[in-house]
Amino acid sequence: MSKCFKGKYAVITGAAGGICKDTALCLAERGAAGIMIADLNYEKALATAQEIEDATGSRCLAFATDVSKPADIAALFAFTMEKFGAVHILVNGAGVCPTTKLEDLDAEKWDWCMNINLRGAHLCCREAIRIMKEQKYGRIVNIASMSYRVGGIAASVSYGASKGGLASATKTYAKLTAQDGITINAICPGLIMTDMTRNNGYSADGIPMGRLGEPRDVSTVIAFLASDDSRYMTGCTLDVNGGMYMTM
Ligand SMILES: NC(=O)c1ccc[n+]([C@@H]2O[C@H](COP(=O)([O-])OP(=O)(O)OC[C@H]3O[C@@H](n4cnc5c(N)ncnc54)[C@H](O)[C@@H]3O)[C@@H](O)[C@H]2O)c1
């Protein structure tokens, strides 16, 4: 396997489990020098970091981060710079998928989802871009969702809106950083089997490929966007959904 991430340091939020754990593994398998596993669930993040480090030899550290707390995000990037001295790659994957009914979606519940899925990702982009501009190099991948494309499936209004906001913000960041050696793209996964979706009763009905997605179906596309193979792409939103929704 190509070691295309040799010498590269990554911060991945939400990487204790699911799509982003596999993304961390994928980058480590391809030679990443170091990966910061940032997650609300610190115990799980620690176990994930150890597991990936043991399996690949990449240096993996865990950092307890609640992306809805600006101070946690500042601390995450300060810690990463202290330990790694660079941030070449950021993957914004920390997310929640509420299924709150419209009539129950009050201001507090709306803000909770937005503060994690959208504001948290924005503040991570802001920290990373500051570092990446100085490096004159960076790759950012924001995990949006097919929910934004189709107006939600089982998720609440706030979920699709947060992911649509993130896909839109991705384009603006991309324009603002295109001269600085930085690319910023988004990805819209379809139905992927993780803790987020496992008990939601999703089936393969309506998926042309005839199966639900696995984290590796998504992590390899994130790895492509985090690599130099995608160096002339910025502000793009890629769909990874087994053919369930196709954009023009
Ligand atoms: N699974 C799917 O079908 C699917 C589809 C489209 C988009 N996505 C998106 O992919 C990303 C990864 O989701 P997943 O399916 O791997 O789910 P997951 O639940 O396995 O992973 C999400 C991770 O985010 C962490 N997290 C939650 N709140 C946090 C916070 N405030 N601060 C830091 N970390 C926090 C969780 O602890 C968890 O480890 C999410 O952004 C999700 O919205 C998933």
The ligand as a Tripos MOL2 file, in Angstrom:
@<TRIPOS>MOLECULE
LIG
   44    48     1     0     0
SMALL
NO_CHARGES

@<TRIPOS>ATOM
      1 N1        -23.3450    6.7330    9.8750 N.am      1 LIG1
      2 C1        -23.9790    7.3560    8.8830 C.2       1 LIG1
      3 O1        -24.8490    6.7830    8.1970 O.2       1 LIG1
      4 C2        -23.6290    8.7870    8.5530 C.ar      1 LIG1
      5 C3        -24.2140    9.3400    7.3960 C.ar      1 LIG1
      6 C4        -23.9170   10.6590    7.0590 C.ar      1 LIG1
      7 C5        -23.0570   11.3940    7.8560 C.ar      1 LIG1
      8 N2        -22.5120   10.8350    8.9650 N.ar      1 LIG1
      9 C6        -21.6100   11.6740    9.7650 C.3       1 LIG1
     10 O2        -20.3790   11.0190    9.9220 O.3       1 LIG1
     11 C7        -19.7580   11.4600   11.1320 C.3       1 LIG1
     12 C8        -19.3100   10.2420   11.9270 C.3       1 LIG1
     13 O3        -20.4840    9.5380   12.3360 O.3       1 LIG1
     14 P1        -20.5010    7.9640   12.6260 P.3       1 LIG1
     15 O4        -21.5690    7.3790   11.7940 O.co2     1 LIG1
     16 O5        -19.1320    7.4040   12.5730 O.co2     1 LIG1
     17 O6        -21.0900    7.9850   14.1140 O.3       1 LIG1
     18 P2        -20.4440    7.5760   15.5210 P.3       1 LIG1
     19 O7        -21.5220    7.8740   16.4940 O.co2     1 LIG1
     20 O8        -19.8640    6.2280   15.4620 O.co2     1 LIG1
     21 O9        -19.2420    8.6330   15.6730 O.3       1 LIG1
     22 C9        -19.4360    9.9560   16.0840 C.3       1 LIG1
     23 C10       -18.3480   10.2920   17.0910 C.3       1 LIG1
     24 O10       -18.4910   11.6770   17.4520 O.3       1 LIG1
     25 C11       -18.2660   11.7750   18.8470 C.3       1 LIG1
     26 N3        -18.9220   12.9820   19.3700 N.ar      1 LIG1
     27 C12       -20.2490   13.2100   19.5500 C.ar      1 LIG1
     28 N4        -20.4340   14.4120   20.0920 N.ar      1 LIG1
     29 C13       -19.2170   14.9810   20.2320 C.ar      1 LIG1
     30 C14       -18.7570   16.2160   20.7290 C.ar      1 LIG1
     31 N5        -19.5990   17.1320   21.2190 N.pl3     1 LIG1
     32 N6        -17.4320   16.4660   20.7100 N.ar      1 LIG1
     33 C15       -16.5540   15.5420   20.2290 C.ar      1 LIG1
     34 N7        -16.9240   14.3440   19.7700 N.ar      1 LIG1
     35 C16       -18.2420   14.0690   19.7660 C.ar      1 LIG1
     36 C17       -18.8380   10.5010   19.4320 C.3       1 LIG1
     37 O11       -18.3120   10.2410   20.7320 O.3       1 LIG1
     38 C18       -18.4520    9.4720   18.3830 C.3       1 LIG1
     39 O12       -17.2030    8.8690   18.6810 O.3       1 LIG1
     40 C19       -20.7990   12.3310   11.8420 C.3       1 LIG1
     41 O13       -20.5090   13.6970   11.5980 O.3       1 LIG1
     42 C20       -22.0960   11.9580   11.1600 C.3       1 LIG1
     43 O14       -23.0570   12.9870   11.2200 O.3       1 LIG1
     44 C21       -22.7800    9.5520    9.3340 C.ar      1 LIG1
@<TRIPOS>BOND
     1     1     2 1
     2     2     3 2
     3     2     4 1
     4     4     5 ar
     5     4    44 ar
     6     5     6 ar
     7     6     7 ar
     8     7     8 ar
     9     8     9 1
    10     8    44 ar
    11     9    10 1
    12     9    42 1
    13    10    11 1
    14    11    12 1
    15    11    40 1
    16    12    13 1
    17    13    14 1
    18    14    15 2
    19    14    16 1
    20    14    17 1
    21    17    18 1
    22    18    19 2
    23    18    20 1
    24    18    21 1
    25    21    22 1
    26    22    23 1
    27    23    24 1
    28    23    38 1
    29    24    25 1
    30    25    26 1
    31    25    36 1
    32    26    27 ar
    33    26    35 ar
    34    27    28 ar
    35    28    29 ar
    36    29    30 ar
    37    29    35 ar
    38    30    31 1
    39    30    32 ar
    40    32    33 ar
    41    33    34 ar
    42    34    35 ar
    43    36    37 1
    44    36    38 1
    45    38    39 1
    46    40    41 1
    47    40    42 1
    48    42    43 1
@<TRIPOS>SUBSTRUCTURE
     1 LIG1         1 GROUP 0 **** ****
